[in-house]
Amino acid sequence: MILTISPSSLETLQECPQKYEYGSIRRLRPLEEKRDKMDRGSLVHEMLELHYKSIIEGKLSVGEIIMIVTDFARQKYRDDEYEFGIVEQSIPNYQEYATFYAGDGWQPLAVETPFTKVLFENDQHKIVSEGKIDLIVRNISGQTFPVAHKTSDKNDLYPTILSNQFMCYAWSTDSAIIVKNDIGFQKSYGPAQRFHRHMLNYDPAILAEWRENAIYHCMKLINFVENEHFPRQYSSCFRCRYRKVCESTPDAREYKISSQYKVGEAFDIYA
């Protein structure tokens, strides 16, 4: 059997197996979930995808690209009052970002690049890591590396290399460098304080450890599925969207799910 897992799913699995089952397998979503920074992050990713695709095509000036991306965002979400509010917050930030990094020496090579790589394989199981890389660039020194876009309201001046997403990017692309591309939304800061590009360097031994750790958790996932039991990690409950379910008594949980959550199409981890 073939098990596929993404960096975000692996993160959730390590955080709490029960959360993984509710979110990644049963696809539960709260009916009254607050829409917030996740929407903004998704929008900024869409805008940067179009921005860098346009640069790759090489037919437009930076100013023309800014106008196209701005119009794209406004047109796509003009009928959704909430989303349009997020758009109007994000557009000035994107425009400053595009201007700030114009002529930065980066040559974009590809955007939203899918990857698939076998983590582990034996006679019984095959574990595959898959996902999409936000951006791949070449710098003025000729180095090629993946880039991960991150939006935040806080400055992350000293990011850690210990991220499933970053280590998976590095391992999957055989790259020793990942760039964390911070797009800050701090209202009182200028572009130089809000936009940062952090070069994260990976030793092969660190990536080998990450791979072994990922395999370990994936084998545990196979066991959870086969035994139909996903243990709870009680240290991760405070902000969990499934907290109301787990706080219910076992015999009341399915009612809680049916009354307060949208249930999506179940995900087969072996599909």
ChimeraX commands (.cxc) that place a marker at each C-alpha (Angstrom):
marker #1 position 0.00,0.00,0.00 radius 0.5
marker #1 position 1.12,3.55,-0.76 radius 0.5
marker #1 position 0.73,6.24,1.90 radius 0.5
marker #1 position 1.12,9.86,0.81 radius 0.5
marker #1 position 1.73,12.68,3.25 radius 0.5
marker #1 position 2.37,16.40,2.91 radius 0.5
marker #1 position 4.52,18.56,5.22 radius 0.5
marker #1 position 1.41,20.21,6.74 radius 0.5
marker #1 position -0.27,16.83,7.35 radius 0.5
marker #1 position 2.89,15.51,8.95 radius 0.5
marker #1 position 2.95,18.58,11.20 radius 0.5
marker #1 position -0.63,17.92,12.31 radius 0.5
marker #1 position 0.04,14.22,12.85 radius 0.5
marker #1 position 2.99,15.00,15.12 radius 0.5
marker #1 position 0.98,17.62,16.97 radius 0.5
marker #1 position -1.97,15.31,17.70 radius 0.5
marker #1 position -3.05,12.08,15.94 radius 0.5
marker #1 position -6.70,12.72,16.85 radius 0.5
marker #1 position -6.52,16.17,15.28 radius 0.5
marker #1 position -5.07,14.54,12.17 radius 0.5
marker #1 position -7.98,12.12,11.94 radius 0.5
marker #1 position -10.61,14.83,12.39 radius 0.5
marker #1 position -8.97,17.29,10.02 radius 0.5
marker #1 position -7.10,15.27,7.40 radius 0.5
marker #1 position -9.14,12.05,7.21 radius 0.5
marker #1 position -12.69,13.00,8.21 radius 0.5
marker #1 position -12.29,16.56,6.88 radius 0.5
marker #1 position -14.25,18.23,9.70 radius 0.5
marker #1 position -14.59,22.02,9.61 radius 0.5
marker #1 position -16.37,24.10,12.29 radius 0.5
marker #1 position -19.62,25.63,11.01 radius 0.5
marker #1 position -18.82,28.97,12.66 radius 0.5
marker #1 position -15.08,29.03,12.28 radius 0.5
marker #1 position -13.51,32.48,12.41 radius 0.5
marker #1 position -11.96,33.45,9.11 radius 0.5
marker #1 position -8.76,35.35,9.73 radius 0.5
marker #1 position -5.05,35.24,8.94 radius 0.5
marker #1 position -5.28,31.93,7.09 radius 0.5
marker #1 position -7.39,33.69,4.45 radius 0.5
marker #1 position -4.84,36.48,4.20 radius 0.5
marker #1 position -1.96,34.05,3.86 radius 0.5
marker #1 position -3.75,32.18,1.07 radius 0.5
marker #1 position -4.49,35.43,-0.75 radius 0.5
marker #1 position -0.88,36.63,-0.52 radius 0.5
marker #1 position 0.28,33.27,-1.90 radius 0.5
marker #1 position -2.09,33.68,-4.86 radius 0.5
marker #1 position -0.87,37.20,-5.51 radius 0.5
marker #1 position 2.80,36.20,-5.33 radius 0.5
marker #1 position 2.14,33.23,-7.59 radius 0.5
marker #1 position 0.79,35.56,-10.29 radius 0.5
marker #1 position 3.53,38.11,-9.58 radius 0.5
marker #1 position 6.38,35.65,-10.12 radius 0.5
marker #1 position 4.70,33.91,-13.06 radius 0.5
marker #1 position 4.52,37.31,-14.75 radius 0.5
marker #1 position 8.19,37.95,-14.05 radius 0.5
marker #1 position 9.09,34.57,-15.55 radius 0.5
marker #1 position 7.13,35.41,-18.70 radius 0.5
marker #1 position 9.28,38.54,-18.99 radius 0.5
marker #1 position 6.83,40.68,-20.95 radius 0.5
marker #1 position 5.80,43.28,-18.39 radius 0.5
marker #1 position 7.43,45.90,-16.19 radius 0.5
marker #1 position 7.18,45.73,-12.41 radius 0.5
marker #1 position 4.61,48.50,-12.45 radius 0.5
marker #1 position 2.44,46.66,-14.98 radius 0.5
marker #1 position 2.69,43.43,-12.96 radius 0.5
marker #1 position 1.61,45.27,-9.81 radius 0.5
marker #1 position -1.47,46.59,-11.62 radius 0.5
marker #1 position -2.36,43.14,-12.98 radius 0.5
marker #1 position -2.00,41.44,-9.60 radius 0.5
marker #1 position -3.97,44.18,-7.86 radius 0.5
marker #1 position -6.81,43.91,-10.39 radius 0.5
marker #1 position -6.76,40.10,-10.15 radius 0.5
marker #1 position -7.23,40.16,-6.37 radius 0.5
marker #1 position -10.03,42.72,-6.48 radius 0.5
marker #1 position -11.91,41.00,-9.29 radius 0.5
marker #1 position -11.66,37.51,-7.81 radius 0.5
marker #1 position -13.14,38.46,-4.45 radius 0.5
marker #1 position -15.38,41.41,-5.31 radius 0.5
marker #1 position -18.59,39.50,-4.47 radius 0.5
marker #1 position -17.43,38.34,-1.03 radius 0.5
marker #1 position -17.60,41.20,1.46 radius 0.5
marker #1 position -15.33,39.49,3.99 radius 0.5
marker #1 position -12.75,38.39,1.46 radius 0.5
marker #1 position -12.80,41.82,-0.18 radius 0.5
marker #1 position -11.88,43.33,3.19 radius 0.5
marker #1 position -8.88,41.01,3.35 radius 0.5
marker #1 position -7.98,42.02,-0.22 radius 0.5
marker #1 position -7.99,45.72,0.62 radius 0.5
marker #1 position -5.68,45.03,3.59 radius 0.5
marker #1 position -3.32,42.90,1.51 radius 0.5
marker #1 position -2.99,44.94,-1.68 radius 0.5
marker #1 position -0.93,47.84,-0.22 radius 0.5
marker #1 position 1.38,45.32,1.44 radius 0.5
marker #1 position 1.85,43.41,-1.81 radius 0.5
marker #1 position 2.52,46.63,-3.72 radius 0.5
marker #1 position 5.20,47.66,-1.21 radius 0.5
marker #1 position 6.70,44.17,-1.37 radius 0.5
marker #1 position 6.88,44.19,-5.17 radius 0.5
marker #1 position 8.46,47.64,-5.20 radius 0.5
marker #1 position 10.85,46.86,-2.36 radius 0.5
marker #1 position 12.23,43.76,-4.10 radius 0.5
marker #1 position 12.26,45.09,-7.66 radius 0.5
marker #1 position 15.74,44.45,-9.07 radius 0.5
marker #1 position 16.67,42.13,-6.20 radius 0.5
marker #1 position 18.83,39.87,-8.37 radius 0.5
marker #1 position 16.52,36.88,-8.03 radius 0.5
marker #1 position 15.66,35.02,-11.22 radius 0.5
marker #1 position 12.37,33.17,-10.63 radius 0.5
marker #1 position 12.44,29.75,-12.29 radius 0.5
marker #1 position 9.14,28.14,-11.26 radius 0.5
marker #1 position 6.12,28.75,-9.02 radius 0.5
marker #1 position 3.87,26.30,-7.17 radius 0.5
marker #1 position 6.10,23.42,-8.24 radius 0.5
marker #1 position 4.72,19.99,-7.26 radius 0.5
marker #1 position 7.10,17.42,-5.84 radius 0.5
marker #1 position 6.82,13.72,-5.02 radius 0.5
marker #1 position 9.58,11.70,-3.42 radius 0.5
marker #1 position 9.63,8.28,-1.78 radius 0.5
marker #1 position 10.46,8.48,1.92 radius 0.5
marker #1 position 10.42,4.74,2.57 radius 0.5
marker #1 position 9.57,1.48,0.83 radius 0.5
marker #1 position 9.50,-2.19,1.78 radius 0.5
marker #1 position 7.45,-5.25,0.80 radius 0.5
marker #1 position 4.37,-3.98,2.66 radius 0.5
marker #1 position 4.41,-0.20,2.54 radius 0.5
marker #1 position 5.52,2.70,0.42 radius 0.5
marker #1 position 5.55,6.15,2.01 radius 0.5
marker #1 position 5.60,9.13,-0.33 radius 0.5
marker #1 position 6.15,12.77,0.57 radius 0.5
marker #1 position 4.36,15.21,-1.72 radius 0.5
marker #1 position 3.46,18.86,-1.89 radius 0.5
marker #1 position 4.11,22.11,-3.72 radius 0.5
marker #1 position 7.02,24.52,-3.43 radius 0.5
marker #1 position 5.98,28.17,-3.47 radius 0.5
marker #1 position 8.87,29.44,-5.56 radius 0.5
marker #1 position 12.20,28.28,-6.97 radius 0.5
marker #1 position 14.77,30.96,-7.79 radius 0.5
marker #1 position 18.36,31.45,-8.90 radius 0.5
marker #1 position 20.35,34.26,-7.28 radius 0.5
marker #1 position 23.13,36.39,-8.75 radius 0.5
marker #1 position 25.71,33.86,-7.50 radius 0.5
marker #1 position 24.11,31.12,-9.54 radius 0.5
marker #1 position 22.63,29.25,-6.55 radius 0.5
marker #1 position 19.20,27.67,-7.06 radius 0.5
marker #1 position 16.98,27.12,-4.03 radius 0.5
marker #1 position 13.33,26.79,-2.92 radius 0.5
marker #1 position 11.47,29.67,-1.29 radius 0.5
marker #1 position 8.59,29.47,1.20 radius 0.5
marker #1 position 6.35,32.54,1.57 radius 0.5
marker #1 position 5.17,33.31,5.10 radius 0.5
marker #1 position 2.83,36.07,6.29 radius 0.5
marker #1 position 2.83,37.28,9.88 radius 0.5
marker #1 position 1.99,40.14,12.22 radius 0.5
marker #1 position 5.24,39.59,14.10 radius 0.5
marker #1 position 8.91,39.81,13.15 radius 0.5
marker #1 position 10.65,36.44,13.11 radius 0.5
marker #1 position 14.25,37.62,13.19 radius 0.5
marker #1 position 15.75,34.26,14.12 radius 0.5
marker #1 position 13.72,31.52,12.40 radius 0.5
marker #1 position 14.53,27.93,13.22 radius 0.5
marker #1 position 15.57,25.39,10.64 radius 0.5
marker #1 position 13.43,22.83,12.49 radius 0.5
marker #1 position 10.31,23.03,10.33 radius 0.5
marker #1 position 8.68,20.07,8.62 radius 0.5
marker #1 position 7.89,22.22,5.61 radius 0.5
marker #1 position 11.39,23.61,5.20 radius 0.5
marker #1 position 13.17,20.33,5.84 radius 0.5
marker #1 position 10.82,18.51,3.47 radius 0.5
marker #1 position 11.52,21.14,0.79 radius 0.5
marker #1 position 15.27,20.75,1.29 radius 0.5
marker #1 position 15.19,16.94,1.35 radius 0.5
marker #1 position 12.81,16.64,-1.62 radius 0.5
marker #1 position 14.84,19.01,-3.82 radius 0.5
marker #1 position 18.32,17.96,-2.62 radius 0.5
marker #1 position 18.92,21.57,-1.64 radius 0.5
marker #1 position 21.12,22.68,1.24 radius 0.5
marker #1 position 19.41,26.08,1.35 radius 0.5
marker #1 position 15.80,27.15,1.88 radius 0.5
marker #1 position 14.68,30.78,1.94 radius 0.5
marker #1 position 11.92,31.79,4.35 radius 0.5
marker #1 position 10.36,34.79,2.67 radius 0.5
marker #1 position 8.62,36.80,5.39 radius 0.5
marker #1 position 5.85,39.20,4.38 radius 0.5
marker #1 position 4.99,41.15,7.51 radius 0.5
marker #1 position 1.76,43.03,8.18 radius 0.5
marker #1 position 2.97,45.18,11.09 radius 0.5
marker #1 position 1.18,48.49,10.55 radius 0.5
marker #1 position 3.77,50.68,12.29 radius 0.5
marker #1 position 6.80,49.31,10.40 radius 0.5
marker #1 position 8.23,50.25,7.04 radius 0.5
marker #1 position 9.10,47.75,4.27 radius 0.5
marker #1 position 12.65,47.16,5.52 radius 0.5
marker #1 position 11.26,46.03,8.89 radius 0.5
marker #1 position 8.36,44.00,7.49 radius 0.5
marker #1 position 10.04,42.10,4.65 radius 0.5
marker #1 position 12.83,39.64,5.40 radius 0.5
marker #1 position 14.45,36.79,3.49 radius 0.5
marker #1 position 16.08,34.28,5.80 radius 0.5
marker #1 position 18.62,31.84,4.33 radius 0.5
marker #1 position 18.26,28.55,6.20 radius 0.5
marker #1 position 21.14,26.12,5.74 radius 0.5
marker #1 position 20.74,22.36,6.11 radius 0.5
marker #1 position 23.41,19.81,6.84 radius 0.5
marker #1 position 22.70,16.40,5.23 radius 0.5
marker #1 position 22.74,14.81,8.70 radius 0.5
marker #1 position 19.88,17.06,9.83 radius 0.5
marker #1 position 17.82,16.10,6.78 radius 0.5
marker #1 position 18.58,12.41,7.35 radius 0.5
marker #1 position 17.24,12.77,10.90 radius 0.5
marker #1 position 14.13,14.50,9.59 radius 0.5
marker #1 position 13.51,11.67,7.13 radius 0.5
marker #1 position 13.85,9.00,9.83 radius 0.5
marker #1 position 11.53,10.96,12.08 radius 0.5
marker #1 position 8.95,11.36,9.30 radius 0.5
marker #1 position 9.05,7.63,8.56 radius 0.5
marker #1 position 8.56,6.84,12.25 radius 0.5
marker #1 position 5.41,8.99,12.47 radius 0.5
marker #1 position 4.04,7.65,9.17 radius 0.5
marker #1 position 4.43,4.06,10.39 radius 0.5
marker #1 position 2.55,5.05,13.53 radius 0.5
marker #1 position -0.17,6.55,11.32 radius 0.5
marker #1 position -0.53,3.24,9.48 radius 0.5
marker #1 position -0.97,1.56,12.86 radius 0.5
marker #1 position -3.58,4.14,13.94 radius 0.5
marker #1 position -5.59,3.56,10.77 radius 0.5
marker #1 position -5.40,-0.23,10.96 radius 0.5
marker #1 position -6.51,-0.21,14.60 radius 0.5
marker #1 position -9.07,2.59,14.10 radius 0.5
marker #1 position -7.66,4.43,17.08 radius 0.5
marker #1 position -6.08,7.89,17.00 radius 0.5
marker #1 position -4.66,8.87,20.42 radius 0.5
marker #1 position -5.09,12.37,21.77 radius 0.5
marker #1 position -2.18,14.66,22.57 radius 0.5
marker #1 position -3.54,16.72,25.46 radius 0.5
marker #1 position -0.77,19.33,25.36 radius 0.5
marker #1 position -2.10,20.65,22.03 radius 0.5
marker #1 position -5.74,21.36,22.91 radius 0.5
marker #1 position -5.88,25.04,23.83 radius 0.5
marker #1 position -6.38,26.51,20.32 radius 0.5
marker #1 position -7.49,23.35,18.56 radius 0.5
marker #1 position -10.57,23.69,16.35 radius 0.5
marker #1 position -11.71,20.22,17.54 radius 0.5
marker #1 position -11.47,21.02,21.23 radius 0.5
marker #1 position -15.27,21.02,21.65 radius 0.5
marker #1 position -15.45,17.48,20.31 radius 0.5
marker #1 position -12.78,16.11,22.60 radius 0.5
marker #1 position -14.26,17.91,25.62 radius 0.5
marker #1 position -17.52,16.02,25.05 radius 0.5
marker #1 position -18.08,12.60,26.52 radius 0.5
marker #1 position -17.27,9.76,24.11 radius 0.5
marker #1 position -20.94,8.90,23.51 radius 0.5
marker #1 position -21.76,12.54,22.66 radius 0.5
marker #1 position -18.94,13.26,20.22 radius 0.5
marker #1 position -20.67,12.19,17.02 radius 0.5
marker #1 position -23.64,14.39,17.88 radius 0.5
marker #1 position -21.29,17.30,18.53 radius 0.5
marker #1 position -19.66,16.70,15.15 radius 0.5
marker #1 position -22.98,16.50,13.28 radius 0.5
marker #1 position -24.34,19.65,14.94 radius 0.5
marker #1 position -21.29,21.92,14.91 radius 0.5
marker #1 position -19.04,20.76,12.07 radius 0.5
marker #1 position -19.17,20.39,8.32 radius 0.5
marker #1 position -18.16,16.89,7.30 radius 0.5
marker #1 position -16.23,16.63,4.06 radius 0.5
marker #1 position -15.53,13.66,1.84 radius 0.5
marker #1 position -13.39,11.19,3.79 radius 0.5
marker #1 position -9.76,11.01,2.75 radius 0.5
marker #1 position -8.13,7.65,2.07 radius 0.5
marker #1 position -4.49,7.91,3.12 radius 0.5
marker #1 position -3.66,5.10,0.68 radius 0.5
marker #1 position -5.29,6.75,-2.34 radius 0.5
marker link #1:1,2 radius 0.2
marker link #1:2,3 radius 0.2
marker link #1:3,4 radius 0.2
marker link #1:4,5 radius 0.2
marker link #1:5,6 radius 0.2
marker link #1:6,7 radius 0.2
marker link #1:7,8 radius 0.2
marker link #1:8,9 radius 0.2
marker link #1:9,10 radius 0.2
marker link #1:10,11 radius 0.2
marker link #1:11,12 radius 0.2
marker link #1:12,13 radius 0.2
marker link #1:13,14 radius 0.2
marker link #1:14,15 radius 0.2
marker link #1:15,16 radius 0.2
marker link #1:16,17 radius 0.2
marker link #1:17,18 radius 0.2
marker link #1:18,19 radius 0.2
marker link #1:19,20 radius 0.2
marker link #1:20,21 radius 0.2
marker link #1:21,22 radius 0.2
marker link #1:22,23 radius 0.2
marker link #1:23,24 radius 0.2
marker link #1:24,25 radius 0.2
marker link #1:25,26 radius 0.2
marker link #1:26,27 radius 0.2
marker link #1:27,28 radius 0.2
marker link #1:28,29 radius 0.2
marker link #1:29,30 radius 0.2
marker link #1:30,31 radius 0.2
marker link #1:31,32 radius 0.2
marker link #1:32,33 radius 0.2
marker link #1:33,34 radius 0.2
marker link #1:34,35 radius 0.2
marker link #1:35,36 radius 0.2
marker link #1:36,37 radius 0.2
marker link #1:37,38 radius 0.2
marker link #1:38,39 radius 0.2
marker link #1:39,40 radius 0.2
marker link #1:40,41 radius 0.2
marker link #1:41,42 radius 0.2
marker link #1:42,43 radius 0.2
marker link #1:43,44 radius 0.2
marker link #1:44,45 radius 0.2
marker link #1:45,46 radius 0.2
marker link #1:46,47 radius 0.2
marker link #1:47,48 radius 0.2
marker link #1:48,49 radius 0.2
marker link #1:49,50 radius 0.2
marker link #1:50,51 radius 0.2
marker link #1:51,52 radius 0.2
marker link #1:52,53 radius 0.2
marker link #1:53,54 radius 0.2
marker link #1:54,55 radius 0.2
marker link #1:55,56 radius 0.2
marker link #1:56,57 radius 0.2
marker link #1:57,58 radius 0.2
marker link #1:58,59 radius 0.2
marker link #1:59,60 radius 0.2
marker link #1:60,61 radius 0.2
marker link #1:61,62 radius 0.2
marker link #1:62,63 radius 0.2
marker link #1:63,64 radius 0.2
marker link #1:64,65 radius 0.2
marker link #1:65,66 radius 0.2
marker link #1:66,67 radius 0.2
marker link #1:67,68 radius 0.2
marker link #1:68,69 radius 0.2
marker link #1:69,70 radius 0.2
marker link #1:70,71 radius 0.2
marker link #1:71,72 radius 0.2
marker link #1:72,73 radius 0.2
marker link #1:73,74 radius 0.2
marker link #1:74,75 radius 0.2
marker link #1:75,76 radius 0.2
marker link #1:76,77 radius 0.2
marker link #1:77,78 radius 0.2
marker link #1:78,79 radius 0.2
marker link #1:79,80 radius 0.2
marker link #1:80,81 radius 0.2
marker link #1:81,82 radius 0.2
marker link #1:82,83 radius 0.2
marker link #1:83,84 radius 0.2
marker link #1:84,85 radius 0.2
marker link #1:85,86 radius 0.2
marker link #1:86,87 radius 0.2
marker link #1:87,88 radius 0.2
marker link #1:88,89 radius 0.2
marker link #1:89,90 radius 0.2
marker link #1:90,91 radius 0.2
marker link #1:91,92 radius 0.2
marker link #1:92,93 radius 0.2
marker link #1:93,94 radius 0.2
marker link #1:94,95 radius 0.2
marker link #1:95,96 radius 0.2
marker link #1:96,97 radius 0.2
marker link #1:97,98 radius 0.2
marker link #1:98,99 radius 0.2
marker link #1:99,100 radius 0.2
marker link #1:100,101 radius 0.2
marker link #1:101,102 radius 0.2
marker link #1:102,103 radius 0.2
marker link #1:103,104 radius 0.2
marker link #1:104,105 radius 0.2
marker link #1:105,106 radius 0.2
marker link #1:106,107 radius 0.2
marker link #1:107,108 radius 0.2
marker link #1:108,109 radius 0.2
marker link #1:109,110 radius 0.2
marker link #1:110,111 radius 0.2
marker link #1:111,112 radius 0.2
marker link #1:112,113 radius 0.2
marker link #1:113,114 radius 0.2
marker link #1:114,115 radius 0.2
marker link #1:115,116 radius 0.2
marker link #1:116,117 radius 0.2
marker link #1:117,118 radius 0.2
marker link #1:118,119 radius 0.2
marker link #1:119,120 radius 0.2
marker link #1:120,121 radius 0.2
marker link #1:121,122 radius 0.2
marker link #1:122,123 radius 0.2
marker link #1:123,124 radius 0.2
marker link #1:124,125 radius 0.2
marker link #1:125,126 radius 0.2
marker link #1:126,127 radius 0.2
marker link #1:127,128 radius 0.2
marker link #1:128,129 radius 0.2
marker link #1:129,130 radius 0.2
marker link #1:130,131 radius 0.2
marker link #1:131,132 radius 0.2
marker link #1:132,133 radius 0.2
marker link #1:133,134 radius 0.2
marker link #1:134,135 radius 0.2
marker link #1:135,136 radius 0.2
marker link #1:136,137 radius 0.2
marker link #1:137,138 radius 0.2
marker link #1:138,139 radius 0.2
marker link #1:139,140 radius 0.2
marker link #1:140,141 radius 0.2
marker link #1:141,142 radius 0.2
marker link #1:142,143 radius 0.2
marker link #1:143,144 radius 0.2
marker link #1:144,145 radius 0.2
marker link #1:145,146 radius 0.2
marker link #1:146,147 radius 0.2
marker link #1:147,148 radius 0.2
marker link #1:148,149 radius 0.2
marker link #1:149,150 radius 0.2
marker link #1:150,151 radius 0.2
marker link #1:151,152 radius 0.2
marker link #1:152,153 radius 0.2
marker link #1:153,154 radius 0.2
marker link #1:154,155 radius 0.2
marker link #1:155,156 radius 0.2
marker link #1:156,157 radius 0.2
marker link #1:157,158 radius 0.2
marker link #1:158,159 radius 0.2
marker link #1:159,160 radius 0.2
marker link #1:160,161 radius 0.2
marker link #1:161,162 radius 0.2
marker link #1:162,163 radius 0.2
marker link #1:163,164 radius 0.2
marker link #1:164,165 radius 0.2
marker link #1:165,166 radius 0.2
marker link #1:166,167 radius 0.2
marker link #1:167,168 radius 0.2
marker link #1:168,169 radius 0.2
marker link #1:169,170 radius 0.2
marker link #1:170,171 radius 0.2
marker link #1:171,172 radius 0.2
marker link #1:172,173 radius 0.2
marker link #1:173,174 radius 0.2
marker link #1:174,175 radius 0.2
marker link #1:175,176 radius 0.2
marker link #1:176,177 radius 0.2
marker link #1:177,178 radius 0.2
marker link #1:178,179 radius 0.2
marker link #1:179,180 radius 0.2
marker link #1:180,181 radius 0.2
marker link #1:181,182 radius 0.2
marker link #1:182,183 radius 0.2
marker link #1:183,184 radius 0.2
marker link #1:184,185 radius 0.2
marker link #1:185,186 radius 0.2
marker link #1:186,187 radius 0.2
marker link #1:187,188 radius 0.2
marker link #1:188,189 radius 0.2
marker link #1:189,190 radius 0.2
marker link #1:190,191 radius 0.2
marker link #1:191,192 radius 0.2
marker link #1:192,193 radius 0.2
marker link #1:193,194 radius 0.2
marker link #1:194,195 radius 0.2
marker link #1:195,196 radius 0.2
marker link #1:196,197 radius 0.2
marker link #1:197,198 radius 0.2
marker link #1:198,199 radius 0.2
marker link #1:199,200 radius 0.2
marker link #1:200,201 radius 0.2
marker link #1:201,202 radius 0.2
marker link #1:202,203 radius 0.2
marker link #1:203,204 radius 0.2
marker link #1:204,205 radius 0.2
marker link #1:205,206 radius 0.2
marker link #1:206,207 radius 0.2
marker link #1:207,208 radius 0.2
marker link #1:208,209 radius 0.2
marker link #1:209,210 radius 0.2
marker link #1:210,211 radius 0.2
marker link #1:211,212 radius 0.2
marker link #1:212,213 radius 0.2
marker link #1:213,214 radius 0.2
marker link #1:214,215 radius 0.2
marker link #1:215,216 radius 0.2
marker link #1:216,217 radius 0.2
marker link #1:217,218 radius 0.2
marker link #1:218,219 radius 0.2
marker link #1:219,220 radius 0.2
marker link #1:220,221 radius 0.2
marker link #1:221,222 radius 0.2
marker link #1:222,223 radius 0.2
marker link #1:223,224 radius 0.2
marker link #1:224,225 radius 0.2
marker link #1:225,226 radius 0.2
marker link #1:226,227 radius 0.2
marker link #1:227,228 radius 0.2
marker link #1:228,229 radius 0.2
marker link #1:229,230 radius 0.2
marker link #1:230,231 radius 0.2
marker link #1:231,232 radius 0.2
marker link #1:232,233 radius 0.2
marker link #1:233,234 radius 0.2
marker link #1:234,235 radius 0.2
marker link #1:235,236 radius 0.2
marker link #1:236,237 radius 0.2
marker link #1:237,238 radius 0.2
marker link #1:238,239 radius 0.2
marker link #1:239,240 radius 0.2
marker link #1:240,241 radius 0.2
marker link #1:241,242 radius 0.2
marker link #1:242,243 radius 0.2
marker link #1:243,244 radius 0.2
marker link #1:244,245 radius 0.2
marker link #1:245,246 radius 0.2
marker link #1:246,247 radius 0.2
marker link #1:247,248 radius 0.2
marker link #1:248,249 radius 0.2
marker link #1:249,250 radius 0.2
marker link #1:250,251 radius 0.2
marker link #1:251,252 radius 0.2
marker link #1:252,253 radius 0.2
marker link #1:253,254 radius 0.2
marker link #1:254,255 radius 0.2
marker link #1:255,256 radius 0.2
marker link #1:256,257 radius 0.2
marker link #1:257,258 radius 0.2
marker link #1:258,259 radius 0.2
marker link #1:259,260 radius 0.2
marker link #1:260,261 radius 0.2
marker link #1:261,262 radius 0.2
marker link #1:262,263 radius 0.2
marker link #1:263,264 radius 0.2
marker link #1:264,265 radius 0.2
marker link #1:265,266 radius 0.2
marker link #1:266,267 radius 0.2
marker link #1:267,268 radius 0.2
marker link #1:268,269 radius 0.2
marker link #1:269,270 radius 0.2
marker link #1:270,271 radius 0.2
view
